[in-house]
Amino acid sequence: FTSSAVLCIRPPGRETRLGELFPKDMTSFVNEITSVLLKDLKEKPFALFGHSLGTYTSFAVALHLKEKYGLEPVHLFVSSAHAPNSAAHLAIKSIGVPDTNSELLAYVGMLGGNFELPPNEDIRRNIALTFRRDAELFMTFSFEKTDMNTPFSCDVTCFSGSDDKIYDVQGWQELTDGDTAFYELPGDHFYLLKPSNESFLIKHITRCIENAGL
């Protein structure tokens, strides 16, 4: 791409947006993201990358862009998440968000990875709140694939950590007419923070975008 840029989505309730209310549901979050990025996405080709809950956010944004504006990413990169049309994804959604923090941690572990909270009670409380809001946001994400519905034509690449849980990812092949590739990298749910994996991701994603021939 010429004049390419990498843009990071920062949800309300995190980092520099810590004082803002968390997204109330996936639809409103997708609308916020789209309203901010739409002008740029109309002007040049784009790809989307999402990790864990970010995968479902990216997928929901891509669906919205395709259905409402006829825009489609040249490549969709997904990480550490079940395919949204898989039985595993539906099974997690059927559980609902637990009431207690201990049950919540177990639930988050089902979504992906094992988490240990720090001993500081205030930090534990804030992290648990974030987990809960993320879980509630996840519950508002919905996608139903019909037999004749293949949402995308772009290529899809799925990444995961070798020590993380086993994800039901084969369903991604049913969501595009493009090619689907799978890569397992060493590490846990946060495998992408390892310098060697970060380097691989950057190089591989860059190569895929360049090979799109745009």
Salt bridges, closest charged atoms under 4 A:
GLU15 OE1 - ARG10 NE 2.94
GLU20 OE1 - ARG17 NH2 2.85
GLU32 OE2 - ARG17 NH2 2.74
GLU43 OE2 - LYS39 NZ 2.94
GLU72 OE1 - LYS66 NZ 3.26
GLU121 OE2 - ARG125 NH2 3.99
ASP122 OD1 - ARG125 NH1 2.90
ASP134 OD2 - ARG14 NH2 2.51
GLU136 OE1 - ARG133 NH1 3.20
ASP164 OD2 - HIS189 ND1 2.73
